């Protein structure tokens, strides 16, 4: 390997270590973030069920008012029944009284059904709130774990960054710009080895994406000390050793 590719390799080794450390930290934060999303979904579920509970409670209150109104009407009809002066008047009041009694019976059934719904929803919400308490505790554990991992790896990350800065100083500016762009795209994996796909023919591929590499690209890697990119994935190509990389 030429000096540029050799310097890129040293930079790549450090870059992958940095990426691994950052991924460990990011995994912890992602887990906490997912748990936070779960908790938000539970909160939304509780809010929806409490909204439905309020609606049922309002319906129960309305039915209770209707029931009291009907009971007051029945009381008046009974009084009217007692003072009726003619059979016709008595019969009319009795008919209305029986109608109101039937309405009261229906209202009582409806009210009981809604009250049962209210109680069922309250129990369901109580269960979900218990679940939320557990999930909230889990979220705090995950956040604490993420902070702990981040703190434990902070010094290592600082050391690796210093090593990276030193290694980057040995890479030509144009190649460094290219490396940084590719590394950002592929989570630190900016380079890929070229391997021969057929033992007898001059056919090669990129180890990063397994797509074909032209013989011209292979010859450029062999003859020039410069960064050559894979046409498919954009990684910087290299040959592992003269023995394995020689073109036919």
Secondary structure, DSSP 8 states (H G I E B T S, - for coil): --HHHHHHHHHHHHHHHHHHHHHHHHHHHHHHHHHHHHHHHHHHHHHHHHHHHHHHHHHHHHHHHHHHHHHHHHHHHHHHHHT--SHHHHHHHHHHHHHHHHHHHHHHHHHHHHHHHHHHHHHHHHHHHHHHHHHHHHHHHHHHHHHHHHHHHHHHHHHHHHHHHHHHTTS-HHHHHHHHHHHHHTTT--EEEEEES-SSS--EEETTT--EE-HHHHHHHHH--S-EE-TTT--EEEES-HHHH---
